[in-house]
Amino acid sequence: SLNCQGTDGQGGITATPCGACQACTDIDADRFIDYTELDAASNRGIDDVQSLLEQAAYKPVQGRFKVFMIDEVHMLSTSSFNALLKTLEEPPPHVKFLLATTDPQKLPIMVLSRCLQFNLKNMPAEQVAGHLRHVLTSETIAFAEASLWQLGRAAKGSMRDALSLTDQAIAFGGGQLKEESVKHMLGSADRTYVFQLIEALAHGDGKSVVAISETLRLHGLNSASTLEDMSSVLQRMAVLQAVGNSPEADSTDPEAADITRLAGLMPADETQLLYSLCIHGRQELGLAPDEYAALTMVLLRLLAFKPKSLSDAASGSQIASAPAEKKT
């Protein structure tokens, strides 16, 4: 963007680099002499920064600007930040610094105050799935729609992680993305079990809850992942119960119908309670001698503290209408 010259060689700074000029092709091939990248996680000393600043004193040879990218900049030592500060405060007109970090709170205030900040947000699962769909279609790789949503959720908002997981899943699945192979690779619980658990809890069926928990143990599925998936489903159920169907909901979501059905089975207060139990139960798994026993106890806890429901009220009215015993 800073050094693109355009296809005619007359272009200026642009948000949409052409990708075809000499500067663009050299940057893509990692042979652009005026671009320097420093990994601050492994080069955090003052000598590394001073070497960078020595290069900044010279004008660019090939491009419009000398561009210095410092990755994980929060890892620099205090002395390195002090050495960098003067140049950041009054940078030469031919120099641009790009500071990238996953933890901006660790940057000194004096550095932050001299920078223009761009805060990158996590990408929602539906956006990740949509981009993966575009990439796989362009690469003519067969995929199952449900597998894209699994990868989108597993990436936790990072497109880079999603692409990395997709590469692994393609290799794991023998050149294509299958729902079952992605589940096995991620080690995540089958969402069918999650829906069955929530439905059993909605009906107060403790026997089925224990049976499904035992099935998860026999298949070696992760208890923490099960509770995380349940929390995700319950959160979407709570939104449905509060505001109904969202107009911007993704119609390609394969779980939308199941979540809508479960939202109609469970009262809103029970959904909130179960969500809270799943979130707190996730933290208790490491304290229990057996994580599957801990999972079962977390699930059965809802039945022990189940809120009053319509069925409870109905049974109560039947008891109240029974003939009273005569006093003697």
Helices and strands as residue ranges (DSSP letters): H 22-28, E 35-39, H 46-56, E 66-71, G 73-75, H 78-89, E 95-99, G 104-106, H 109-112, H 125-138, H 145-154, H 159-172, H 179-186, H 191-202, H 206-218, H 223-243, H 256-265, H 268-284, G 285-287, H 291-304, H 310-321
